């Protein structure tokens, strides 16, 4: 079992968190959150990968003859894509409303949001 996919998922997540921490634009911050979300795709697919595995939908395979790929992890990855796209669209809609109301997307200039 290789740790390379897990390292790549961690690297993508760190890149997204770094971009989020250094972002001075709300649109850039939403993009960085999407990058963090994409690291979960790599993580889920690496968890479900089986070397030499086949799809579990073939009925002509003898039980135990070949390793099967886990279909639940693939379904979770697909669900993760849908949730990520929905979350990104919602956050971008909120950024548009912030820009309409305050005239800026710079978090430092949003003085009305400070406590």
Secondary structure, 3 states (H helix, E strand, C coil): CCCHHHHHHHHHHHHHHHHHHCCCCHHHHHHHHHHHHHHHHHHHHHHHCCCCCECCCCCCCCCCCCCECCHHHHHHHHHHHHHHHHHHHHHHHHHHHHHHHHCCCCHHHCHHHCC
